[in-house]
């Protein structure tokens, strides 16, 4: 823009030749405002002294409208106060028309390119910062950031929700203002460790651990959640610029109260389960199938005569060495069936070698509790129950039953023989008696002996003494009586 048409034309031709640039010219500030309202440009070059509105007034108007287009005043030699006004209103460069025209236009060309580059760089930086702010704003965890001076530069929506403090009340605040919502006072917190060193937060947290350049801590704050308290998980990391220099720090805060409650309940149940298992004397094992590593508890180690410290760590190979070769084939069959998901659990009774050499009979139960994406087993856990005493008692019972069975057979044989002898003697005696009445008495005695012998035989042969076949007994007894009396009467 220039109110001198000849100079305006010269400037246009020169810049288009040196450019390449596409130049649009205006002879007044008002024409320029009308054009700029409809057409975006990369840079504005204006004379200072123009009719109606000078160059600085035009600059001021554009800046008030929010237009940050690079603005260069190309004018004659002006007073210092003009330069100050121009700088105060946001001019990028002031170039004097006096001097060597070639050098002047070369300087103008350089300043145009420099101003455009600088503005584009600033736009990219703002865009980058805006994207970063958007990312931070939409993070699910409450997050805020500070610069190297400890001034808040980001305060996301989750942080607003957690603290009840809007971003407008926190941005630009320093002097540990960000600590007040959590601790009720201005004090260094985890994020300050990044910028000020570990000494500044010494004693503020019960435990802080580091992962790379990130610091992590966990703390219980009683006044949060309307006085119910909350467990919070903190992570703080440095912010870097493109040169790798720390430009600030960022901290994320997660409410883990629900998780802590679950962990406490789980811990309580694990303690209850451990107490129950301790009372039951059951061995526990946990097998990492891919690595072969097996972890077991003290009861399992005691079963085979080892202290746990001496037995651990143990591998599946060591487990196999403790087993008997005759049991391994069945073990492989059953475990492979479970791995193939053909059985809900693995269960087998096997023998293990005790440290002192004797056999330990155990009942092993287990189940795969973790699989990979291809359906291969990753982890299996289960129990070991010592069956040695039960086996010994079972063997004693079986031996006792065998002895009793032998005794019962002998008693049965003797009773049966004695009944036969008595029955035979009664029969022989009856045959020598001629008196019918006495013969009938002997026959009845003989029948009673037979009935007793029959009952004895039935009881001996019965598999279930609570369910004896009486009908069969009566049938046999009836057939015997009919046979006896029929023969006696001659029919």
VENPE-V141478 format. One record per backbone hydrogen bond with DSSP energy under -1.0 kcal/mol. NH is the residue of the N-H (numbers start at 0). CO is the residue of the C=O. E is the energy in kcal/mol with one decimal. If there is no record, write none. Layout:
BEGIN
<<NH,CO,E> <NH,CO,E>>
END
This chain:
BEGIN
<<1,25,-1.6> <7,3,-2.5> <8,4,-2.2> <9,5,-2.3> <10,6,-2.7> <11,7,-2.0> <12,8,-2.4> <13,9,-2.5> <14,10,-2.4> <15,11,-2.4> <16,12,-1.7> <17,13,-2.5> <18,14,-2.5> <31,27,-1.8> <32,28,-2.5> <33,29,-2.0> <34,30,-2.2> <35,31,-2.9> <36,32,-1.5> <37,34,-1.3> <38,34,-1.7> <43,69,-2.6> <45,71,-2.7> <46,0,-1.8> <52,50,-1.7> <54,47,-2.4> <57,53,-2.0> <58,54,-2.3> <59,55,-2.8> <60,56,-2.3> <61,57,-2.4> <62,58,-2.5> <63,59,-2.3> <64,60,-1.4> <65,62,-1.3> <66,61,-2.6> <71,43,-3.1> <72,92,-2.3> <73,45,-2.5> <74,94,-2.2> <82,78,-1.5> <83,79,-2.3> <84,80,-2.3> <85,81,-2.4> <86,82,-2.4> <87,83,-2.5> <88,84,-1.5> <89,86,-1.3> <90,85,-2.1> <91,70,-2.6> <92,70,-1.1> <94,72,-2.9> <96,74,-2.5> <103,99,-2.8> <104,100,-2.9> <105,101,-1.8> <106,102,-2.4> <107,103,-2.4> <108,104,-2.7> <109,105,-2.3> <110,106,-2.5> <111,107,-2.5> <112,108,-2.3> <113,109,-2.6> <114,110,-2.7> <115,111,-2.6> <116,112,-2.6> <117,113,-2.6> <118,114,-2.5> <119,115,-2.6> <120,116,-2.5> <121,117,-2.6> <122,118,-2.4> <123,119,-2.6> <124,120,-2.5> <125,121,-2.8> <126,122,-2.7> <127,123,-2.9> <128,124,-3.0> <129,125,-2.6> <130,126,-2.5> <131,127,-2.6> <132,128,-2.7> <133,129,-2.5> <134,130,-2.7> <135,131,-2.8> <136,132,-2.8> <137,133,-1.8> <138,135,-1.2> <141,252,-1.5> <143,250,-2.2> <144,153,-1.9> <145,248,-2.6> <146,150,-2.0> <149,146,-2.1> <151,172,-2.9> <152,144,-2.7> <153,144,-1.4> <155,142,-2.4> <159,155,-2.0> <160,156,-2.5> <161,157,-2.2> <162,158,-2.6> <163,159,-2.5> <168,165,-1.2> <169,166,-1.2> <170,166,-2.6> <171,151,-2.8> <172,169,-2.1> <176,173,-1.0> <178,175,-1.6> <179,176,-1.1> <181,178,-1.0> <182,178,-2.8> <183,179,-2.3> <191,188,-1.4> <192,189,-1.4> <195,191,-3.0> <196,192,-1.3> <200,197,-1.2> <203,200,-2.3> <208,215,-2.3> <210,213,-2.9> <213,210,-1.9> <214,235,-2.7> <215,208,-2.8> <216,233,-2.1> <218,231,-2.2> <220,229,-2.9> <226,222,-1.1> <227,224,-1.6> <228,223,-2.9> <229,220,-1.5> <231,218,-2.9> <232,253,-2.8> <233,216,-2.8> <234,251,-2.1> <235,214,-2.6> <236,249,-2.6> <238,247,-2.6> <240,244,-2.2> <243,240,-2.0> <246,238,-3.0> <247,238,-1.0> <248,145,-2.2> <249,236,-2.9> <250,143,-2.7> <251,234,-2.6> <252,141,-3.4> <253,232,-2.4> <255,230,-2.5> <259,255,-3.0> <260,256,-2.5> <261,257,-2.3> <262,258,-2.8> <263,259,-2.7> <264,260,-2.5> <265,261,-2.8> <266,262,-3.0> <267,263,-2.5> <268,264,-2.5> <269,265,-2.7> <270,266,-2.5> <271,267,-2.3> <272,268,-3.1> <273,269,-3.0> <274,270,-2.5> <275,271,-2.4> <276,272,-2.9> <277,273,-2.7> <278,274,-2.3> <279,275,-1.8> <280,276,-1.7> <281,276,-1.3> <282,383,-2.9> <284,381,-2.0> <285,294,-2.6> <286,379,-3.7> <287,292,-3.1> <288,286,-1.1> <288,377,-1.6> <291,287,-2.5> <293,313,-3.0> <294,285,-2.8> <296,283,-1.7> <300,296,-1.6> <301,297,-2.5> <302,298,-1.8> <303,299,-1.0> <304,301,-1.4> <305,300,-2.7> <310,306,-1.9> <311,307,-2.6> <313,293,-1.1> <315,291,-2.0> <318,314,-2.0> <319,315,-2.2> <320,316,-1.8> <321,317,-1.5> <322,319,-1.0> <326,323,-1.6> <330,326,-2.1> <331,327,-2.9> <332,328,-2.0> <333,329,-2.6> <334,330,-2.8> <335,331,-2.1> <336,332,-1.7> <337,333,-1.8> <338,334,-2.5> <339,335,-1.7> <340,337,-1.9> <341,336,-2.8> <345,365,-3.1> <347,363,-2.2> <349,361,-2.2> <351,359,-2.7> <352,321,-2.8> <353,357,-2.6> <354,303,-1.7> <356,353,-1.8> <359,351,-2.6> <361,349,-2.7> <362,384,-2.7> <363,347,-3.1> <364,382,-2.1> <365,345,-2.3> <366,380,-2.3> <368,378,-2.3> <369,378,-1.3> <371,375,-2.5> <374,371,-1.9> <377,369,-3.3> <378,369,-1.4> <379,286,-2.4> <380,366,-2.2> <381,284,-2.2> <382,364,-2.0> <383,282,-2.4> <384,362,-2.3> <386,360,-3.5> <390,386,-2.9> <391,387,-2.4> <392,388,-2.8> <393,389,-2.6> <394,390,-2.5> <395,391,-2.4> <396,392,-2.7> <397,393,-2.6> <398,394,-2.4> <399,395,-2.6> <400,396,-2.9> <401,397,-2.1> <402,398,-2.2> <403,399,-2.5> <404,400,-2.6> <405,401,-2.1> <406,402,-2.4> <407,403,-2.8> <408,404,-2.3> <409,405,-2.1> <410,406,-2.7> <411,407,-3.0> <412,408,-2.4> <413,409,-2.5> <414,410,-3.1> <415,411,-2.6> <416,412,-2.2> <417,413,-2.8> <418,414,-2.8> <419,415,-1.9> <420,416,-2.5> <421,417,-2.8> <422,418,-2.7> <423,419,-2.4> <424,420,-2.6> <425,421,-2.4> <426,422,-2.1> <427,423,-2.7> <428,424,-2.5> <429,425,-2.5> <430,426,-1.8> <432,429,-1.2> <438,434,-2.5> <439,435,-2.2> <440,436,-1.7> <441,437,-2.2> <442,438,-2.3> <443,439,-2.4> <444,440,-2.1> <445,441,-2.6> <446,442,-2.4> <447,443,-2.2> <448,444,-2.2> <449,445,-2.1> <450,446,-2.5> <451,447,-2.5> <452,448,-2.5> <453,449,-2.6> <454,450,-2.4> <455,451,-2.5> <456,452,-2.2> <457,453,-2.5> <458,454,-2.6> <459,455,-2.0> <460,456,-2.3> <461,457,-1.4> <466,463,-1.7> <469,467,-1.4> <472,468,-1.4> <473,469,-2.9> <474,470,-2.3> <475,471,-2.3> <476,472,-2.5> <477,473,-2.8> <478,474,-2.4> <479,475,-2.0> <480,476,-2.3> <481,477,-2.8> <482,478,-2.1> <483,479,-2.6> <484,480,-3.0> <485,481,-2.1> <486,482,-1.7> <487,483,-2.0> <488,484,-2.1> <490,485,-2.1>>
END
